[in-house]
Amino acid sequence: MSGPAELHDELERLRAGDRYRRRRVLDGPQQPETRIAGRTLLSFSSNDYLGLANHPDVVEALRAGAARWGVGSGSAHLVCGHSRVHQALEEDLADFTGRARALLFSTGYMANLGVISALTGRGERLWQDRLNHASLLDGARLSRGILRRYPHADAAALASLLDGQAARLIATDGVFSMDGDLAPLPALARIARDAGAWLLVDDAHGLGVLGRAGRGTLDHCNLDVAQVPILMGTLGKAFGTFGAFVAGSDDLIETLIQHARSYIYTTALPPAVAAATRVSLALARREDWRRAHLQSLIARLRAGVSQLGLTLGESSTPIQPLILGSSRTAVAMAEALEREGILVTPIRPPTVPVGTARLRISLTAAHTEAMVDRLLAALESASALAIGSRSA
Ligand SMILES: *Cc1c(COP(=O)(O)O)cnc(C)c1O
């Protein structure tokens, strides 16, 4: 069978397995209290960790940027789409990360595809953590290299799998996107050096949140460009805007400009987005109170959840997973929370391994302590219901 009937059957299978995903239509900006389908829900699902996506100064910078630069960039960076404000943002990002150069990409997904496929050729070996973000895995596929995966956050296992052999590239999330835990970066840096491999750290969830002035997981672990030559960061999470970048040596960046196809063959970000990001980056660097507040919310949530007799995954970042097991339980729990006015999107396979469906609770600096307390109260009543439905 093929054609529409086949698609329909496959969709029915997803529904039956509680894996069907649907989008929600927001009627307002990204902020803790969001209007969805005529209701106001308190959201613990976004990656706007510092609460900058709807910051008035960032909104104003976008408006002023559009007045000055127009809306569309009109072209790829290498043709005529690379404006002065893109250049200025790249210089800001190089300064922020303490690296010689930074290169803007349109999205983090594209940055990972571009950097991995530019540096890895057919038949070369790449190693990746089992729980790496999909874009890192897809970059390996596109490169036609030989992808090997090692057990999650297990540097000793990687060393023994490598067994003294060389490798081309080792890639890892800095902070894992669905678990909130950190990669063992110092050990990975030593292994990469010994294997003669490039080390790529995707710090989508660490930048802005960890390290001095929000410099991210590498700063938190005291690692420099010699130990981690390739840093990828996204602008749509803690920085509250859109886009991504890779930071490293001058030769690395020039190589990406020449060879990264997802850089070359795509339209540059709207320059006004770059202008807004310059402002949000400056706020993220300067306003340490956002990180301090976030840490106090994390501590409050973890203490409260453990008082309820529930267990969160081991995480000190704003990503706090409540692992529930089956997709059915995760969906039931999310529905029960929603009845209490709380939005936490259930995360199911294939985004996470089978048997580890979860509520991925994420905190932002825009949440208040009272909001965390509302979540805790809702978790208490929802868990009674969802655990009831699990035994049913
Ligand atoms: C979100 C994310 C990406 C993709 O970034 P986008 O800019 O959203 O395309 C890449 N890696 C990780 C770890 C992410 O969480």
PDBQT file of the ligand as one rigid body, heavy atoms in Angstrom, charges set to zero:
ROOT
HETATM    1  C1  LIG A 401      17.901  23.849  19.918  1.00  0.00    +0.000 C 
HETATM    2  C2  LIG A 401      19.145  23.082  19.696  1.00  0.00    +0.000 A 
HETATM    3  C3  LIG A 401      19.790  23.099  18.457  1.00  0.00    +0.000 A 
HETATM    4  C4  LIG A 401      19.171  23.743  17.251  1.00  0.00    +0.000 C 
HETATM    5  O1  LIG A 401      19.204  25.135  17.321  1.00  0.00    +0.000 OA
HETATM    6  P1  LIG A 401      18.126  25.955  16.479  1.00  0.00    +0.000 P 
HETATM    7  O2  LIG A 401      18.709  27.315  16.412  1.00  0.00    +0.000 OA
HETATM    8  O3  LIG A 401      16.858  25.878  17.236  1.00  0.00    +0.000 OA
HETATM    9  O4  LIG A 401      18.039  25.301  15.137  1.00  0.00    +0.000 OA
HETATM   10  C5  LIG A 401      21.006  22.466  18.352  1.00  0.00    +0.000 A 
HETATM   11  N1  LIG A 401      21.545  21.807  19.395  1.00  0.00    +0.000 NA
HETATM   12  C6  LIG A 401      20.938  21.738  20.588  1.00  0.00    +0.000 A 
HETATM   13  C7  LIG A 401      21.587  20.994  21.711  1.00  0.00    +0.000 C 
HETATM   14  C8  LIG A 401      19.712  22.352  20.769  1.00  0.00    +0.000 A 
HETATM   15  O5  LIG A 401      19.074  22.263  21.935  1.00  0.00    +0.000 OA
ENDROOT
TORSDOF 0
